[in-house]
Amino acid sequence: MKGNASMFSRRSFLKRVVVGSVGIGVVGRGLDRATAAPDQQSGSVWSQYKADAGQSARLPAGIGPTGGIQEAWTVSHDRIHDGVAVVNQTVYVGGKTLVALNAQNGTAQWSFEPALPDIDDPGEPLIPDVGSPAVIDGTVYANVWFGPYDGGTYDTAFIAVDANTGERQWRIDTGGASSRSFAPPTVTDDTVLTTMPQGEGYGDGRMVTALDLDGTLRWQTWLDNPYSGSLPVSENRVYIPTASGVRTLDLQTGSTVWTALPQVQFQPAAAPLVSDGTVFVAETAEPGVTFIALDAATGNEHWRTAYAPDARYSTGIGTVDNERVYLQMGAVDDDVIALDRADGSERWRAAIDQPDRKHVPTDGMARVGDLLYVGGAAVDPTDGSTVWKHPLPVAGYGRELSAVAGGRVYVGGQGLTALTGTTE
């Protein structure tokens, strides 16, 4: 067993790993396995939730539309999640099934529906719910919940599926019925990282779990809070907000490297962001929200910027570049606030004007190429001025930017819409 934080043995864990090769759906054109490993400098690759292992939503050499916006296609997909993966002109989408779509026209290349777990009679029909996928080296990784259509969870699993064919490679039945919360998987060259619920007897905590790419357990460590946000990785370290502050783990062993901010409180989904040697976190407890920059190597604080109490809800760090940190503040009039990356001072605020009858989504951010993408719009990152915006029909569960790759903006919600345009 690697590391010193395991809650159970490798032998008992591997009893939960089931290897298989049965896929569901029609096989279409897939991606070349030899070129499937994510290259974050490629304009057509958005390999996982928020683009990369650091969860930065930043692709400096990426390609997004700059004008002449139109809808390339829209697909309906039950229970779609905010995160999609885009690799080599294939879009991977979670929901009732895991689906691979052709990025050019939205047609399905294959669909995989996870088999229901073998559990005692739940009293009502169960359906799978596949979370945000991550893709590396020809394999798609995702969490799965099993529960009734109208909510609740009876069981959970973690799956690996061939990115070319949709055939199952392996599966871990995690047996966590106490919560629907999972961290979306983070993938690196040799590691898959997620959190796993551990059944009703473990309360609301989570197990941070590191797996080799073949599903072999590397290590697990217990979190003392129900954290369900993403797990950013940078320079072989994992950065996690916990009930006792920011905790940094060695990716290979699971041992603690440093802890910081022991008095800071985090919402369960308040994920940090790591970029170029700096960790950015948001404290969302009373009396408001405070954004903090830490040195990724030591945990030493660089700066903090606080906002009023009414801004603490629906807030988060959207993305970052070499000069600015971009925030989304749900309880203020402006859609975006830009802070100076060096000292945390406010650089500008911007609102995206709404048309009379439709709605421009303003949730979700990405810093790709020369533009800052916000929901269904793009703004100039130097001053916040709107470059383009595209209204979409209002969705019951809202819409959020899911990815920017290959000259397209993908907006999720009740379905997935691909926006295209010029890329000058």
N, C-alpha and C positions, 0 to 999 in steps of 0.2 A: 504494500500500500504506500503510495506516495503521499507525503504530507503527514500532518499530525492532527488533522481536524475531522477525520472520518467519524460518522455516526454509526456505520455498520460496515461489515467486512466486504472486501471485493467479491468473495465467493457468494455471499447472499445477494449482492447487487446484481451479479451476472446471471443469477437465476431469473431476473426480471427482463433480461435482454433476449428478444426473440428475433432470429434472423429469418428472412423470407424473401421470396422473389415473385410474389403475385401482385400484379398491378391491375388497376381498374381504369377503363377508358380506352380511347383510341389513340394510338401512337402517331404523332405527327413529326414534323422535322424538329430535331433536338439540337443541342449545342455540342460542339466538339469537346470531348472530355479533356483532351490535351491542353485546351486553352481556357478551361472553365474557372481556374483559380482567379480570384478577383484581383484586378489591377486598378487601384483607385485613381490612376492617372488616365484611364481610358474613359472616353466620353460616353461609352455605351454600357458602363458597369455601375450598378448600385446594388452591392452584393447582399445587403441586409438592412435591418431597421436603422434608419438615419445614416445610411450610406456605407459606413465603415466601422471598424472595430472600436474606434474611439467615440462612436455615436455623435460625430461632429456635424452631420448633414452638410459636409463641405467637400466639394470636388473642384479644386482649383483649375484643372485642365478639362473639366467636364463640358458638355454641350447641352445648352437649353435654348428654347425659342426666345427670340429677341423682339418679335413683332409679327404682324399679319396672322394673329392667332385664330385658329379654328379647331373645332372638335374633330379629331381623327376617327375616334370610335368610342362607344360606351357599351359596357357589358354589365348585365345584372348578375350578381353573385351573392347568394344568401349569406348573411352574417360577415360581410367583408371586414377585415381589420385595417388599421391605419397603415401598417407596414407592408410593402411589397418588395420583391427583389427583381432586379433587371440585369440580365447577363446575356450578352451576345444575341440581342434582338429577341429574347424570350422574357416574358413577364410572369413571375411566380406569385400567385395570389392565394391566401388562405380564406377559409369560410367553412361551409358545410362539407366541402371537399377541398383538396389541394389541387390547383389547376395551373397548367402552363399555357400561356397565351402568346400568340404571335404578336410581337410589338408593332408590326406594320398595320394589321387590320383587326386585332382583337380576337381572332378565331382560336378555338381551343386546340392545342396540340395533344394534350392528354389530361386526364382527370383521375385523381386517386382519392378514394373514400376509405378512411381507416375503419377496420372492423371493430364492432362493438366489443367491449370487454366482457369477460365471463364473470358476471357478478350475480348475487342473489336478486330475485325479482324486485325491480325498483318501483313497481306499481304504476308506471307510465312509460310510454315509448321514449327511448333515448336516441339522440342524434349526435354525431361528432361535430366539433367546432375547431377547425384548424387555425392556429394563431399565425402571427407574422412570420414568414419564412426567411431563412438565410441560406445562401448558396456558396459552396466552395468545392473546387476540384470535382465537378460533376455530380455532386450530391446536394439535395435539398433537405434542410433540417427544420423541424417545426414542433411546437407543443400542440397537444390536442386535449380538449375538454369533452366529456361525454355527459349529457344531461338532457332534460326535456326541452322542447322548443322554446318555451316561455321563460327559461332561466333555471338556475340551479345547476349543481355539478355533482355527479355520482362517482366519477372516476376521471383519471387523467393519464396521459401517456406522452412519450417523446418519440418522434419518428424520424427515420432517415429514408429518403426516396431517391431513386436514380433520376437525375435531372434530364436525361435524354428520353427515357421511356416511361417514367411514372411507376416503375416497379419498386416494391418495398425492398429495402436493403436490411434494415433491422428496426426493432421497436423496443422501448422500455416502458412497461406499465408501472407508473409511479404510485398509483393507488391513493392519490390525494383527493379525498372528497370534501375536505373542509373549506376549500376556497377555489374560485375560478382564477385566481391570480397566478400568473407566470411571468417571469421576465422573458422578453423575446430573445431568442438565441443570439449570442455573439460568436462569430467564427473568426479564427485566425488560420495561419498556415497549418497548424497541427492540433488545434484545440476547438472544441465546441463548449460554450459556457451558457448556463441558464440557471434559474432557480426552480426548485421542485417542491411542491407541497408534500407533506409526509403523513397524510391521513388525519383523522379527527383527533387522535391522541396527542398531536403535536401542537394544537392550538393554532394561532395565527402566524407563527414563524415560518421561515423558509430555509431550505437547504441550498446554498450556492453549490452548484455541481459542475465540475470540469471533467469532460470526456475526451478521450482520444477520438480521432475521426471515425474509427470503426466501432464506437460505442463502448469501449472499455473504460471503466471508471478510473479516473486519475486521482481525484480527491473530492471530498465534500466538507463543507463547514456550515455550521448553524448560524442563522441570523436571528437576532432577538426582536425583530419587528417584521410586520407583514409587507416587506418591500416587494413591489411588483414592477418597478421601473427597469430600464435596461441596465446592462452591466458593461460599461466601457472598459476597453483594454488598450493599454499603450505601454511600450517598452517592457513587455513581459510582466505587467502588473494589472490588477483588477481594482477598480475604484467603486466603493459601495457606501451609500449613506445608511447608517444604522441608528438604533435608538441611543447609542453611545458615541455618536459622531461619525465622521468619515473614516472608513476602514480600508486599508490598502493591502491586498494579498498578492503573494507571488503566484504567477500563473502556473508554474510548473509544480509547485508543492502545496499551495493553499495556505502557507504560513503567513502570519501578519508581518508586513514590512514597516508600516507606521499607522498611527491613528491621529486624527486632528479634530478640532471643534467639538469637544466632548459635551458642551452645553447646547449644541445646535439641534433643533428638531426638524425633521423632514416629513413631508407627506409621503404616503406609501408609493406614489408613482413619480416622485420628484427626482428624476434621473440627472446625474451629473454629466458633464461633457468634458472630454480631454482633447487638447490640441496643442501640439508643439511645446510640450513640457509644462503645460498649465492645466490644472483641473478647475473647472467652473461649477459651482454648486449654488443651489437656491435654498435658503432657510425660509420656511413658510409658516412658522409659528407666530403667535402674537408677539409684538403689536403690529406686524406687517410682514413684508417679504424683504429679505436681504440677500443680495447676490455677492458671492465671495469667490475670489481667485486664490488658489493655492499652488505652491510649487509641487509639481508632480513627483519629483524625486524625494522631497523631504517632508512635505506637508506644511511647510512654513507659509504663512498668510502674506499675500501680496497687497490686496486691497479688499474693501467691502463697500457696497452701495445699498442703502436702505430706501424703501418706499413706504407709503402710507398704509394704514391697516386695511382700507377698502381695496387694496390692490393684491392682496395675498391669494385670492382665489383665481383659478385658471391662469396661473402664471408659469413661466418656465423659460429656460435658456433655449432659444431656437437654433442658433448656429453661430459661427465665429469665422473671422478671417484674420489676416495679419495685423489689422488695425483696429477692428471693432468686434464687440460682442453684441448679438442681436437678441432682444427679449420680446416675448409675447405676454402682454398684460391684459387679462380678461376683464378687469374691473375698471379700466381707464378708457378715456375716449380715443386714444391713439392705438393703432393696431401693432405698431412696432416702436421700440425704443432701442437706440444704439448707444452703447457705452464705449468709451475709449478702452482698448484692450490693456494698455499699459498701466492706467491708474484708476479705472472704473468711473471716471467722470462722464456725465451725459453729453453725447455729441449732437443728437437730434431725435425728434419724435416725428412720426408720420402716421396719417390715417389714409386708408384707401376709400375714396368716395364710392358710395353705393348708388346704382341706378334706381329708378322709381319702382319697377315691377319685378325685377329679378334680383339675385343676390350673388355678390362676388365672395366666394369663401376666403376667409382670412386666417384659418388655422393651419399650422404646419409651416416650416421654413426650410429652405435649402440655399446654401451659398455656392453657386455653380457658375463657372466661367466668370464673366464680368458682372453678373446680376445677382441680386438677392430675390429669391422666389418666396412669395408669401401666399399660401392657399392658391387661389386662381388668379394671381397677379404677379408682376415682377416690378421691383423698384430699384432705383439707383442706390447702391450701398454707400455712396459718399454723402448723400443728403436726404435720402428717403423719398425723392420725387418718384411718382408712378411712371413707369415705362410703358406697361400695358396692363390691362385687366380684362377678364372674361367672365361674365355672369353665367351661373348655372342654375337650374331649377333647385328650389329649396328641398333638402332631404330631411326626413323625419329625425334621423340621428346625426344630422350635420354632415359636413364634408371637410376633408382635411388633405393637404398635400401629402402624398405618399412617397414620391420619388421624382427626381429630375435626371433623365439619362437619355442619351441618343437623340437629342433634339426634341424630346417630349417632356411634358409635365403630366404626371399621373396624379389624379385627384380621386381619393377613395371616399366612401360613404355607403349609401345603399346602391352599390354598384361601383364600377371603376371607369373613369373617363380619362382618355388620353387627349391632351391638347398639343397641337403642333403649330409650326409657323416658320418664319425665316430664322436663320441661325448666323447672321452676319455679326 
